[in-house]
Amino acid sequence: MSGESLITASTQIEQLRAELQYHNYRYYVLDQPEIADTAYDRLYRRLVEIEQAHPELITPDSPTQRVGAKISGKFAPVTHAVPLFSLDNAFNREELDEFHARVLKLSGREQVEYAVELKIDGLAISLTYAAGLFQLGATRGDGSVGEDVSANLRTIRSLPLRLIPNAQGAVPQWLNPCGEVYLSKAAFAQLNHEQMAKGQKLFANPRNAAAGSLRQQDPAITAARKLDLFIYAGSVSEEVSLPTHSAMLAYFRELGFPTSPYVQICQSMEAVWDICQKWGQEGPELPFAIDGVVIKVNDLALQKELGFTSKFPRWAIAYKFPAEQALSRIQNITLQVGRTGAVTPVAELEPVFLAGSLVSRATLHNQEEIRRKDIMIGDVVVIQKAGEIIPEVVRSLSEKRTGQERLFEYPAVCPKCSQLLYPDANGPIIRCLNETCPGRLKGALQHFVSRNAMDIEGLGEALAEQLVEQGLVKDFADLFALSYEQIVNLERMGPKSTENLLQQLQERRLNVPLERFLFALGIRHVGKEASQLLVEHFGSLEALQLADQEAIQAIHGIGPQIAESVVQFFQSPSTVLLLQKLDGLGFCFSLPESRPREGLPLSGKSFVLTGTLSSMGRSEAAEWIEKQGGSVKGTISSKIDYVIVGDKAGSKLDKALKLGLNVLDEAAFLEFMRGTP
Ligand SMILES: [Zn+2]
């Protein structure tokens, strides 16, 4: 290769990288993209091509190098150059006023300016840049020593791999920004969706999900999680002099960092309090979760002067939003048997108003939880309700005990069917395994008639309980065989409510959307989404009953756990009997109208994907095909238009070749994607 072509390539690479960095910044930091995604992709692909031809020119700060090799073993410990501090908390106006009074007293001033910003519920991190390049990123750890998660942090698209030079073309030689890695509510919802489809554990909240994502051994997984970043503090080299915290944020922003949003400057605690109140109200509408507001003295010289206590900076405080809490007394602890057989202890409370509703029961989760929180029957307890979450018992006030309190003991047998209870293999849950347990049946009935399922109104908990206990309903089919006389004589039922219920049952029997029915059956791991996918794919209950596990899990969005559960369900003798009974009752299912698929480039074309693609996941490829109007099938037949073959394609490839189908390898498929308008 001639020296000249190498120079040209190197110039081109530099230009492309600078351009990509610029557009990345406009997109992720400023949220003002200048070019379309496709134009960005073209620049990116061009860079990949030149780098592939000249691998010696690839450097770690290239935008193509965000996702690196798997990390083996533990994350290396990192001692922070500047320790990461945590903040003192304020829970009300009085505590904020005390903070303000202290600041005034220590500074000897009559007025102090504050920078007020959102407290994002994520994970604190510290970054190091040397000579303008990203060097190291670490978790907070204990504040002094964290873990090196550089390989995962660099997959975050809003994190600059190199800094933007100033007008003179210079970049700082050293920089230590700190901030928060978080997951937006939308990305969190999507992630849990995918976890569910794969039959994997769901994350409790965006914060846990962000933490779990940052500690992956495979950066490719972190990259797929769509983490984001805000910088809210940091240290700069000594030659840079910045007067205020807000000026420092502006400086970080100019260097290419996404900075803490909604920063407001306040001249009084009155104004600060207004902002705290505002976000307490409007916080739920933000695209990311916040758990409070951070108040910092804006003047950096004054920050230095005020310094630190043994634990916290004296110049900043976090105002935490209150979770709504109330006091009550536990009158009794009862056990609730769910449709999956889980036996959950429930605190029966003296009724109390909390977060806008009257609360008389709160979950205690499991026995371990009761022990950990030291809860006895008769205790005065703090209960809490946040958002849509069911009320829970936070703690007991043991100092209020009178000696009349009793310990709660888990029984050995199910309170509903008297069969032995068994602990779950993994976790503190105790289950009733009896499939005909009335407790489980009642739970199953309630799920069956719920709004997203069969949507039958007027069949509440009390009625479900009576129907089961009087032996009127032993499975879902029995519901539809109930007579007027059987219902009207039950407690709290009258002629009108009985007629209303019978009419709804009749309507549902004659015409129920199949996906609703499927969801209503309560097949383990099969949620609303999976039900829809199964119905869309198989088109009838009969086809689904006959499908094997392989055919089911070939559906994009359905994992092996769901597939296995579906097959097991339809093979079970009680299911076979149930479906026979329903058939005998003249049950009719309706099918969803197929989505409009006409007029798209791949309308009417069917695809099979097999083997591993190196440039994208199979689900990504399937998504693209479906977006273009094509459909992705699980099995090879003569009706398939294209078979996309990745690495290690097995018997499907042989079959496709035998049938003489169009077979595309990965390169040809990429070409095909490019050629599709
Ligand atoms: Zn039971």
Boltz pocket constraint, residues with backbone or C-beta under 6 A from the ligand:
constraints:
  - pocket:
      binder: B
      contacts: [[A, 337], [A, 414], [A, 415], [A, 416], [A, 417], [A, 418], [A, 419], [A, 432], [A, 433], [A, 434], [A, 437], [A, 438], [A, 439], [A, 440]]
      max_distance: 6.0
